[in-house]
């Protein structure tokens, strides 16, 4: 039996990855901002966990 990773984890990871790419290629400093990516990913994952989408 396979276990599925909950949706809020995928959303957090995708948002963090998007933030890393944005800060690296479009940011003023042109370098990865790991702290910002972690915070943004956690906030988005937590928001999705607290307020899940209604189906």
LINJOUR-V873023 format. One record per residue. N is the residue number from 0. SS is DSSP state (h for helix, s for strand, l for the rest). OMEGA is omega in whole degrees, -180 to 180 (* if undefined). Layout:
n=N ss=SS omega=OMEGA
n=N ss=SS omega=OMEGA
//
This chain:
n=0 ss=l omega=-180
n=1 ss=l omega=177
n=2 ss=l omega=178
n=3 ss=l omega=176
n=4 ss=l omega=-180
n=5 ss=l omega=-176
n=6 ss=h omega=-176
n=7 ss=h omega=177
n=8 ss=h omega=178
n=9 ss=h omega=-180
n=10 ss=h omega=178
n=11 ss=h omega=180
n=12 ss=h omega=-179
n=13 ss=h omega=179
n=14 ss=h omega=178
n=15 ss=h omega=179
n=16 ss=h omega=177
n=17 ss=h omega=178
n=18 ss=h omega=177
n=19 ss=h omega=180
n=20 ss=h omega=180
n=21 ss=h omega=-177
n=22 ss=h omega=-179
n=23 ss=h omega=-172
n=24 ss=h omega=-177
n=25 ss=l omega=-179
n=26 ss=l omega=-178
n=27 ss=l omega=-176
n=28 ss=l omega=178
n=29 ss=l omega=175
n=30 ss=l omega=-179
n=31 ss=l omega=177
n=32 ss=l omega=-174
n=33 ss=h omega=180
n=34 ss=h omega=179
n=35 ss=h omega=-179
n=36 ss=h omega=179
n=37 ss=h omega=-179
n=38 ss=h omega=-180
n=39 ss=h omega=178
n=40 ss=h omega=179
n=41 ss=h omega=180
n=42 ss=h omega=180
n=43 ss=h omega=178
n=44 ss=h omega=179
n=45 ss=h omega=177
n=46 ss=h omega=178
n=47 ss=h omega=179
n=48 ss=h omega=-178
n=49 ss=h omega=-178
n=50 ss=l omega=-180
n=51 ss=l omega=178
n=52 ss=l omega=179
n=53 ss=l omega=-179
n=54 ss=l omega=*
//
